[in-house]
Amino acid sequence: MVAWVNIDARKKGRNIKLCNSLVFLLVPLGIYFYHSLYTTFFPKETTQNNTSTGNPNKPSKGADEDRKILKTIDKIFQDAITHRASDIHLEPDKEKLTIRFRIDGVLYEYKGFPENLGKAIISSIKVLSDLDIAQKRAFQDGSFSSAIKGRKIDFRVSVSASQYGETMVIRVLDPQEGLVDISQLGVLPEVEEKFKSVVFRNDGVVLIVGPTGCGKTTTLYAILNKVNNSGKNIISIEDPIEYKIKNITQIPVNPRAGVTFANSLRSILRQDPDIIMVGEIRDIETAKIAIEASLTGHLVFSTLHTRDSISTITRLLEMGFERYLISSSLAGIISQRLVRLLCPQCKIPYVLSADKSFGQEGPQLKAGEQVYKAKGCNYCSNTGYRKCTGLFEVFAIDKKIKELINSKVSEEEIFIQAKKDGLITLTEDGLIKIRRGLTSIEEIESVIR
């Protein structure tokens, strides 16, 4: 183009430098204006020609996959609430991710997902829980909330490394299922008055005892809900806080920040509390402060891992407490277990063909008695059971029991006196619930060993 302009300029006697300058100026301007006009009048064609991924208004493949993952997670949570699951287990293996729901204390398989989708599901839940998705070899804990079926549900997430990837357990905290009234715990009418006499008092230590997963925390929350009123200053120390209760000061344990059960308990005594709840007695220091608090006029609720109510006294002695401290501070011990309730719509009555014994010297069910067993229907998701109830052994520490504790007698002698005072054992509670058609022989055998 420039060469042609130069030849033409020489023939006509024009200034070659001027012509070259005009070419370099006008040609780019012409190209610019042409492009602008073309893209204005033909925008779709231009976009299609210059976009390697096709129509930008069409979602990309990555966006589709993200939506699929989120939709899958939402379905998992929806089904967990529908089936009243208390926990969601995400367990990877070599080829897939298996998801199980804990319903009424028992794990049931829900679904399996391919390995790649399973990893994406776990990563997405970690993002929801504000966890580090890049860290895959360390324990992590987080939480998040979601509106499901018209109500707010809290999810507490725990992640750990395993052989084939990250294992995740999600605790489902549904206030509608978790916060119950004392009347819904399963306390027998025969021991209701004794239960209330232990719980509704002004001072002393009340211990809820039993193994992990037996419903101790549920019982504590039910008690706090009942004693909660504007005239009381109630403070709880929990690890972690599962349900928020109005008008109660709830303190979460945080060992990394130096907030433990022991030092929190020591500090809140200066907060003028009337009632104190300690989520769990894990060491002698916490137990000592709790006992001292009760002796200065406070009512203290806590939990301890022991076999039954009577053996709790021996456990406290083994921790190093003097007998006079135990007898003067303990107000009562409530031992408990959880059993599933038979589905009311499909349970089947039958007559025992032979005597049934629980334990070597325990009470028996007699041949000819009518009891019930599980069947399964749509109402109970074909499990034969729906919801749980508690077995309770309510041991009130009265004057006679205090004297026996101070007298260094054996567990057996204390048990004999407690039976004279009307103690109903866990086994006896279970037998009563079997005879009333509330649960099955198999359920009681599973927890009374």
FILOBA-983287 format. One record per residue (C-alpha): residue number from 0; residue in three letters; y, z, x. Coordinates in steps of 0.5 Angstrom, whole numbers, plus 500, padded with zeros to 3 digits. Layout:
% FILOBA-983287
VEXFI  num  residu    v    w    u
VEXFI  NUM     ALA    Y    Z    X
...
//
This chain:
% FILOBA-983287
VEXFI  num  residu    v    w    u
VEXFI    0     MET  500  500  500
VEXFI    1     VAL  505  502  506
VEXFI    2     ALA  503  496  510
VEXFI    3     TRP  504  491  504
VEXFI    4     VAL  511  494  503
VEXFI    5     ASN  513  493  510
VEXFI    6     ILE  511  486  510
VEXFI    7     ASP  515  485  503
VEXFI    8     ALA  521  488  506
VEXFI    9     ARG  521  484  512
VEXFI   10     LYS  521  478  508
VEXFI   11     LYS  527  480  504
VEXFI   12     GLY  531  483  510
VEXFI   13     ARG  530  490  507
VEXFI   14     ASN  530  497  510
VEXFI   15     ILE  523  498  512
VEXFI   16     LYS  524  506  513
VEXFI   17     LEU  527  507  506
VEXFI   18     CYS  522  503  503
VEXFI   19     ASN  517  507  506
VEXFI   20     SER  520  514  504
VEXFI   21     LEU  520  511  497
VEXFI   22     VAL  513  510  497
VEXFI   23     PHE  511  517  499
VEXFI   24     LEU  516  520  494
VEXFI   25     LEU  514  516  488
VEXFI   26     VAL  507  515  488
VEXFI   27     PRO  505  522  488
VEXFI   28     LEU  510  523  483
VEXFI   29     GLY  506  518  479
VEXFI   30     ILE  499  520  480
VEXFI   31     TYR  502  527  478
VEXFI   32     PHE  505  525  471
VEXFI   33     TYR  499  521  469
VEXFI   34     HIS  494  527  470
VEXFI   35     SER  499  531  466
VEXFI   36     LEU  499  526  460
VEXFI   37     TYR  492  525  460
VEXFI   38     THR  490  532  460
VEXFI   39     THR  495  533  454
VEXFI   40     PHE  492  528  450
VEXFI   41     PHE  485  528  452
VEXFI   42     PRO  483  536  453
VEXFI   43     LYS  476  536  451
VEXFI   44     GLU  474  530  455
VEXFI   45     THR  478  532  461
VEXFI   46     THR  475  539  461
VEXFI   47     GLN  468  536  460
VEXFI   48     ASN  469  532  466
VEXFI   49     ASN  471  537  471
VEXFI   50     THR  467  543  468
VEXFI   51     SER  460  543  471
VEXFI   52     THR  457  549  467
VEXFI   53     GLY  459  545  460
VEXFI   54     ASN  463  547  454
VEXFI   55     PRO  467  554  456
VEXFI   56     ASN  467  556  449
VEXFI   57     LYS  459  556  449
VEXFI   58     PRO  456  563  452
VEXFI   59     SER  453  563  459
VEXFI   60     LYS  446  564  460
VEXFI   61     GLY  448  571  463
VEXFI   62     ALA  452  573  457
VEXFI   63     ASP  446  571  453
VEXFI   64     GLU  441  576  457
VEXFI   65     ASP  446  581  457
VEXFI   66     ARG  447  581  449
VEXFI   67     LYS  439  581  449
VEXFI   68     ILE  438  587  453
VEXFI   69     LEU  444  591  449
VEXFI   70     LYS  440  589  443
VEXFI   71     THR  434  592  445
VEXFI   72     ILE  437  598  448
VEXFI   73     ASP  440  599  441
VEXFI   74     LYS  433  598  437
VEXFI   75     ILE  430  603  442
VEXFI   76     PHE  435  608  440
VEXFI   77     GLN  435  606  432
VEXFI   78     ASP  427  607  432
VEXFI   79     ALA  427  614  436
VEXFI   80     ILE  432  617  431
VEXFI   81     THR  428  614  425
VEXFI   82     HIS  421  617  428
VEXFI   83     ARG  425  623  429
VEXFI   84     ALA  423  623  437
VEXFI   85     SER  426  629  441
VEXFI   86     ASP  425  625  448
VEXFI   87     ILE  424  618  450
VEXFI   88     HIS  420  616  456
VEXFI   89     LEU  421  610  460
VEXFI   90     GLU  415  609  465
VEXFI   91     PRO  415  603  470
VEXFI   92     ASP  408  601  473
VEXFI   93     LYS  406  595  477
VEXFI   94     GLU  407  589  471
VEXFI   95     LYS  411  593  466
VEXFI   96     LEU  415  598  463
VEXFI   97     THR  412  603  458
VEXFI   98     ILE  416  607  453
VEXFI   99     ARG  414  613  449
VEXFI  100     PHE  417  617  444
VEXFI  101     ARG  415  625  444
VEXFI  102     ILE  415  626  436
VEXFI  103     ASP  413  633  434
VEXFI  104     GLY  411  635  441
VEXFI  105     VAL  406  629  442
VEXFI  106     LEU  407  623  446
VEXFI  107     TYR  406  616  443
VEXFI  108     GLU  407  609  446
VEXFI  109     TYR  412  605  443
VEXFI  110     LYS  413  599  446
VEXFI  111     GLY  412  595  453
VEXFI  112     PHE  417  591  456
VEXFI  113     PRO  416  586  462
VEXFI  114     GLU  418  588  469
VEXFI  115     ASN  424  585  470
VEXFI  116     LEU  427  586  463
VEXFI  117     GLY  425  594  464
VEXFI  118     LYS  429  594  470
VEXFI  119     ALA  435  591  466
VEXFI  120     ILE  434  596  461
VEXFI  121     ILE  434  602  466
VEXFI  122     SER  440  599  469
VEXFI  123     SER  444  599  463
VEXFI  124     ILE  442  606  460
VEXFI  125     LYS  444  608  467
VEXFI  126     VAL  451  605  466
VEXFI  127     LEU  452  608  459
VEXFI  128     SER  450  615  463
VEXFI  129     ASP  455  614  468
VEXFI  130     LEU  450  614  474
VEXFI  131     ASP  450  610  480
VEXFI  132     ILE  446  604  479
VEXFI  133     ALA  445  602  486
VEXFI  134     GLN  442  609  488
VEXFI  135     LYS  434  608  486
VEXFI  136     ARG  431  613  490
VEXFI  137     ALA  435  620  488
VEXFI  138     PHE  434  624  482
VEXFI  139     GLN  440  623  477
VEXFI  140     ASP  442  626  471
VEXFI  141     GLY  447  624  466
VEXFI  142     SER  449  623  459
VEXFI  143     PHE  452  619  453
VEXFI  144     SER  453  619  446
VEXFI  145     SER  452  614  440
VEXFI  146     ALA  454  613  433
VEXFI  147     ILE  447  612  430
VEXFI  148     LYS  445  612  422
VEXFI  149     GLY  452  614  421
VEXFI  150     ARG  452  620  425
VEXFI  151     LYS  454  622  433
VEXFI  152     ILE  447  623  437
VEXFI  153     ASP  448  625  444
VEXFI  154     PHE  443  623  449
VEXFI  155     ARG  441  627  456
VEXFI  156     VAL  439  622  461
VEXFI  157     SER  434  624  467
VEXFI  158     VAL  432  619  472
VEXFI  159     SER  427  620  478
VEXFI  160     ALA  424  615  483
VEXFI  161     SER  417  613  482
VEXFI  162     GLN  411  609  485
VEXFI  163     TYR  413  603  481
VEXFI  164     GLY  421  604  480
VEXFI  165     GLU  425  609  477
VEXFI  166     THR  422  613  471
VEXFI  167     MET  427  615  466
VEXFI  168     VAL  427  621  461
VEXFI  169     ILE  432  621  455
VEXFI  170     ARG  433  628  451
VEXFI  171     VAL  435  626  444
VEXFI  172     LEU  440  631  441
VEXFI  173     ASP  441  630  434
VEXFI  174     PRO  445  636  431
VEXFI  175     GLN  441  635  424
VEXFI  176     GLU  435  636  427
VEXFI  177     GLY  436  641  433
VEXFI  178     LEU  441  646  430
VEXFI  179     VAL  437  649  424
VEXFI  180     ASP  437  656  420
VEXFI  181     ILE  433  662  422
VEXFI  182     SER  430  661  415
VEXFI  183     GLN  427  654  418
VEXFI  184     LEU  424  657  424
VEXFI  185     GLY  417  659  421
VEXFI  186     VAL  418  666  421
VEXFI  187     LEU  413  669  416
VEXFI  188     PRO  416  673  410
VEXFI  189     GLU  411  679  412
VEXFI  190     VAL  415  680  419
VEXFI  191     GLU  422  677  417
VEXFI  192     GLU  425  684  416
VEXFI  193     LYS  422  686  423
VEXFI  194     PHE  425  680  426
VEXFI  195     LYS  432  681  423
VEXFI  196     SER  432  688  425
VEXFI  197     VAL  431  686  432
VEXFI  198     VAL  436  680  432
VEXFI  199     PHE  442  683  428
VEXFI  200     ARG  444  689  432
VEXFI  201     ASN  450  691  436
VEXFI  202     ASP  447  692  443
VEXFI  203     GLY  440  691  447
VEXFI  204     VAL  437  686  450
VEXFI  205     VAL  433  681  446
VEXFI  206     LEU  428  676  450
VEXFI  207     ILE  425  670  447
VEXFI  208     VAL  419  669  451
VEXFI  209     GLY  413  663  451
VEXFI  210     PRO  412  657  456
VEXFI  211     THR  416  651  457
VEXFI  212     GLY  417  647  450
VEXFI  213     CYS  415  652  445
VEXFI  214     GLY  422  652  442
VEXFI  215     LYS  425  658  445
VEXFI  216     THR  432  654  445
VEXFI  217     THR  432  652  438
VEXFI  218     THR  431  660  436
VEXFI  219     LEU  436  662  440
VEXFI  220     TYR  441  657  437
VEXFI  221     ALA  439  659  430
VEXFI  222     ILE  440  666  432
VEXFI  223     LEU  447  665  435
VEXFI  224     ASN  449  660  429
VEXFI  225     LYS  447  666  424
VEXFI  226     VAL  451  672  428
VEXFI  227     ASN  457  667  429
VEXFI  228     ASN  463  670  426
VEXFI  229     SER  470  670  427
VEXFI  230     GLY  470  678  428
VEXFI  231     LYS  465  677  434
VEXFI  232     ASN  467  674  441
VEXFI  233     ILE  460  670  443
VEXFI  234     ILE  459  667  450
VEXFI  235     SER  453  663  452
VEXFI  236     ILE  451  661  459
VEXFI  237     GLU  447  655  459
VEXFI  238     ASP  443  649  463
VEXFI  239     PRO  445  645  460
VEXFI  240     ILE  449  645  454
VEXFI  241     GLU  445  642  448
VEXFI  242     TYR  449  643  442
VEXFI  243     LYS  456  645  441
VEXFI  244     ILE  457  651  436
VEXFI  245     LYS  464  652  433
VEXFI  246     ASN  467  659  435
VEXFI  247     ILE  462  660  441
VEXFI  248     THR  465  659  448
VEXFI  249     GLN  459  655  452
VEXFI  250     ILE  459  655  459
VEXFI  251     PRO  454  650  463
VEXFI  252     VAL  451  652  469
VEXFI  253     ASN  453  648  475
VEXFI  254     PRO  449  650  482
VEXFI  255     ARG  453  645  486
VEXFI  256     ALA  460  648  484
VEXFI  257     GLY  457  655  485
VEXFI  258     VAL  456  657  477
VEXFI  259     THR  449  660  477
VEXFI  260     PHE  447  664  471
VEXFI  261     ALA  448  671  475
VEXFI  262     ASN  455  670  477
VEXFI  263     SER  457  667  471
VEXFI  264     LEU  454  673  467
VEXFI  265     ARG  458  677  472
VEXFI  266     SER  464  674  471
VEXFI  267     ILE  464  674  463
VEXFI  268     LEU  463  681  463
VEXFI  269     ARG  471  681  464
VEXFI  270     GLN  472  677  458
VEXFI  271     ASP  471  682  453
VEXFI  272     PRO  464  679  450
VEXFI  273     ASP  461  682  444
VEXFI  274     ILE  455  678  444
VEXFI  275     ILE  452  674  450
VEXFI  276     MET  447  669  451
VEXFI  277     VAL  443  667  458
VEXFI  278     GLY  439  661  457
VEXFI  279     GLU  434  663  462
VEXFI  280     ILE  432  669  466
VEXFI  281     ARG  430  666  473
VEXFI  282     ASP  431  671  478
VEXFI  283     ILE  432  679  478
VEXFI  284     GLU  439  679  479
VEXFI  285     THR  440  675  473
VEXFI  286     ALA  436  680  469
VEXFI  287     LYS  439  686  473
VEXFI  288     ILE  446  684  470
VEXFI  289     ALA  443  683  463
VEXFI  290     ILE  440  689  463
VEXFI  291     GLU  446  693  465
VEXFI  292     ALA  451  689  460
VEXFI  293     SER  446  691  455
VEXFI  294     LEU  447  699  457
VEXFI  295     THR  455  698  457
VEXFI  296     GLY  454  696  449
VEXFI  297     HIS  453  689  449
VEXFI  298     LEU  448  685  445
VEXFI  299     VAL  444  680  450
VEXFI  300     PHE  440  674  448
VEXFI  301     SER  435  671  453
VEXFI  302     THR  429  667  455
VEXFI  303     LEU  423  669  460
VEXFI  304     HIS  417  665  461
VEXFI  305     THR  411  670  459
VEXFI  306     ARG  404  669  456
VEXFI  307     ASP  406  674  450
VEXFI  308     SER  410  680  448
VEXFI  309     ILE  406  685  451
VEXFI  310     SER  405  682  457
VEXFI  311     THR  413  681  458
VEXFI  312     ILE  414  689  460
VEXFI  313     THR  409  688  465
VEXFI  314     ARG  413  682  468
VEXFI  315     LEU  419  686  468
VEXFI  316     LEU  416  691  472
VEXFI  317     GLU  413  686  477
VEXFI  318     MET  420  684  478
VEXFI  319     GLY  422  691  480
VEXFI  320     PHE  425  694  474
VEXFI  321     GLU  424  701  473
VEXFI  322     ARG  421  703  467
VEXFI  323     TYR  427  707  464
VEXFI  324     LEU  431  701  465
VEXFI  325     ILE  426  697  461
VEXFI  326     SER  425  702  456
VEXFI  327     SER  433  704  455
VEXFI  328     SER  435  697  455
VEXFI  329     LEU  430  693  451
VEXFI  330     ALA  431  692  444
VEXFI  331     GLY  425  687  442
VEXFI  332     ILE  421  681  445
VEXFI  333     ILE  419  675  440
VEXFI  334     SER  414  671  443
VEXFI  335     GLN  413  664  440
VEXFI  336     ARG  409  657  440
VEXFI  337     LEU  410  651  437
VEXFI  338     VAL  405  647  432
VEXFI  339     ARG  405  641  428
VEXFI  340     LEU  406  642  420
VEXFI  341     LEU  401  638  416
VEXFI  342     CYS  404  632  413
VEXFI  343     PRO  405  634  405
VEXFI  344     GLN  403  627  403
VEXFI  345     CYS  396  626  406
VEXFI  346     LYS  393  632  408
VEXFI  347     ILE  386  633  406
VEXFI  348     PRO  383  640  403
VEXFI  349     TYR  376  641  406
VEXFI  350     VAL  371  647  406
VEXFI  351     LEU  369  651  412
VEXFI  352     SER  361  650  413
VEXFI  353     ALA  361  656  418
VEXFI  354     ASP  365  661  421
VEXFI  355     LYS  371  660  426
VEXFI  356     SER  373  664  431
VEXFI  357     PHE  379  664  435
VEXFI  358     GLY  378  668  442
VEXFI  359     GLN  373  673  444
VEXFI  360     GLU  375  678  439
VEXFI  361     GLY  380  675  435
VEXFI  362     PRO  380  674  427
VEXFI  363     GLN  376  669  424
VEXFI  364     LEU  376  664  419
VEXFI  365     LYS  370  665  414
VEXFI  366     ALA  365  660  412
VEXFI  367     GLY  367  657  405
VEXFI  368     GLU  374  658  406
VEXFI  369     GLN  379  652  404
VEXFI  370     VAL  383  649  409
VEXFI  371     TYR  386  643  411
VEXFI  372     LYS  386  637  416
VEXFI  373     ALA  390  631  418
VEXFI  374     LYS  389  624  415
VEXFI  375     GLY  395  619  416
VEXFI  376     CYS  400  615  412
VEXFI  377     ASN  407  611  412
VEXFI  378     TYR  411  618  411
VEXFI  379     CYS  408  621  417
VEXFI  380     SER  407  615  422
VEXFI  381     ASN  400  615  421
VEXFI  382     THR  400  621  425
VEXFI  383     GLY  397  626  420
VEXFI  384     TYR  403  631  422
VEXFI  385     ARG  411  631  420
VEXFI  386     LYS  415  636  423
VEXFI  387     CYS  414  643  427
VEXFI  388     THR  414  650  425
VEXFI  389     GLY  414  656  430
VEXFI  390     LEU  408  662  431
VEXFI  391     PHE  412  668  432
VEXFI  392     GLU  410  675  435
VEXFI  393     VAL  415  680  433
VEXFI  394     PHE  415  686  438
VEXFI  395     ALA  420  691  436
VEXFI  396     ILE  421  696  441
VEXFI  397     ASP  422  703  437
VEXFI  398     LYS  422  710  440
VEXFI  399     LYS  414  711  440
VEXFI  400     ILE  414  704  445
VEXFI  401     LYS  420  707  449
VEXFI  402     GLU  416  713  450
VEXFI  403     LEU  409  709  452
VEXFI  404     ILE  413  705  457
VEXFI  405     ASN  416  711  461
VEXFI  406     SER  409  714  461
VEXFI  407     LYS  406  709  465
VEXFI  408     VAL  401  707  460
VEXFI  409     SER  397  700  460
VEXFI  410     GLU  398  694  456
VEXFI  411     GLU  392  695  452
VEXFI  412     GLU  395  702  449
VEXFI  413     ILE  402  699  448
VEXFI  414     PHE  398  694  444
VEXFI  415     ILE  395  699  440
VEXFI  416     GLN  401  702  438
VEXFI  417     ALA  405  696  436
VEXFI  418     LYS  399  694  432
VEXFI  419     LYS  400  701  428
VEXFI  420     ASP  407  699  427
VEXFI  421     GLY  405  692  424
VEXFI  422     LEU  405  687  430
VEXFI  423     ILE  402  680  427
VEXFI  424     THR  400  677  433
VEXFI  425     LEU  401  669  435
VEXFI  426     THR  393  668  433
VEXFI  427     GLU  394  672  426
VEXFI  428     ASP  400  668  425
VEXFI  429     GLY  397  661  426
VEXFI  430     LEU  391  664  421
VEXFI  431     ILE  396  665  416
VEXFI  432     LYS  399  658  416
VEXFI  433     ILE  392  655  416
VEXFI  434     ARG  390  659  410
VEXFI  435     ARG  397  657  407
VEXFI  436     GLY  395  649  408
VEXFI  437     LEU  401  649  413
VEXFI  438     THR  397  647  419
VEXFI  439     SER  390  645  422
VEXFI  440     ILE  385  649  426
VEXFI  441     GLU  386  644  431
VEXFI  442     GLU  393  645  432
VEXFI  443     ILE  392  653  433
VEXFI  444     GLU  387  651  438
VEXFI  445     SER  391  647  442
VEXFI  446     VAL  396  653  443
VEXFI  447     ILE  392  659  442
VEXFI  448     ARG  388  659  449
//
